Amino acid sequence: MGVHEHTVRASVDPKVVWERWTNTDLWPSDDPAVAKAKLNGPVAKGALGMVRWNGRKATFRIVEVDRQKMRFGIEAKALLATLRVDHLLDRVEGEGELREFTHRLTITGPLARLWDRLVGRRIADGMPTVMGNIVRVASLGE
């Protein structure tokens, strides 16, 4: 299994962060490796989408949508592996509008180690850039 995670603390508007996560039209703006992304229908558990990332095309399924808890997760199937990307946003207790948000990639299955070497590390390397771009757009300017 491969697990990669990146967490940022910033004063951000949670509505803007949610929009960046769930509006696939915005993904290329936040992630330079994404050329195109599309969701076939509304943002809902079970919805299917497509992403063209670093020249590869992959389909994904939304596996978690919880606006109240600010959780959003997608999965993509690969040969004998599943790649799951979770997005988590939490208020930092006692810190005003400060939020902590995390992007976590988990790769499971018999060929998880191979897929981690092929794509997992690249996705992980891009997480700070993606999250920095989201912070720039969603920042409350405090």
N, C-alpha and C positions, 0 to 999 in steps of 0.2 A: 504494500500500500504506500502511496505517496501522499503526503499532506503538506501543503504550503499555505501560509497565512500571512497577511499583512494588515496591521491595525494602525489607524490614525486617530488622534484626538484633535478636534477643531470645533470652533463655533460655526455651525452650519445650519441652514434651514432644512429640516428633515423632509419637507415637501419637495424641495428641489432635488435632494439626494434620491428620494423615491422615484422621481421622474427620470433621473439619469439611469437608474437601474432598470426601470420597467418599460421605457420607451426605446425600443431597439433602433429607431432612427437616430438617436443621440449617441449610440455606442461608438460609431467611428470618430465622433468629436472627442470622446474621452480616451479612447484606446487607439493609438496610432497603428497597431497591428490589425485592427478590424477595418476591412474595406467596405463591408456591407453587412447589415443584419436586418432580419425581417421576422415578424411574428404573424402567424396565420390566424388572426382572430384577437379577441380581447385578452387582457392579462388575467389569466385564470389557471388554476392547477389543471394540468393535463394539456394545456395549449402547446402547440408545436411551433417551432421557429427554425430559422436557418441563419448561420453566421459564416462569413468568409473571413478567415483569420490567417494571416501570414501565407496567403496563397492557397490555403486549404478550405474546403467547404465542409461544414458539419451541420447536422441537424441537432436540435436540442428540444427538450420537453421541460416545461415549467413544473417543478415538483413541490414548490412551496410558495405561497403568496399569503402573507399575513401583515396587512398594512398597520394594524393596531400594534403589533409587536415589532414592526419594521424588520421583517424577515422576508427574503426573496431568494429562491434557489432554483437552479436549472441543472439538468443532466444531459450529457451527450454519451451515446454508446460508441465504443470503439471495439475492435476485434478483441474479444475476451477481457474487456475492461469497461468500466463506467467512470466518466469524469463528471464530478459534481462541483458546481461553484455556488457557494452560499454567500449571501450579502446580509450583514447584520448591523443594525444601528441602535445604539443605546445611549440614553442620557447618563452623564456622569453625575452621580449624586453629590449635591452640595456645591456644584460648580456652575450654576446658572444655565446658560445655553450651551455649555460645552457638551459635545457628543463624542462618542467613541464608535468608529465604524470599522468593520472588518470585512475583508474579502478572503474567503477560504476555498482552496481547491483541494478536493480529496479524490484520489484515483484508487479504485478498488478492482479486484478481479485477478485471475491467474496471470495476466500480462501487465499488471499495474506497474511493475518496475520498469518494463520496457517503455510503456506509454509515458511514464514520468520522465525518462531520459529524452524521449522524442518530442514531447510537447509540454509536459508539466513544468519543467524548469523554465521554459521560455515564458509561459503564462505567469509564473511566479515572478520572474525578472521584470515583467511589465506592470505588476500590481502597484508599485509605488507611483509610477507615472499616471496610471489610470486614476488612482485615488487622489493624487495631487491635482489632476485636472478637475475632478469632481469638487474638491475643496475650493478651488479657485472660483468655480461657477456658483457654488452653494454657500460661500462664506458670508457670514453676517457682518463682517468687517469690524469686529471688536478687537 
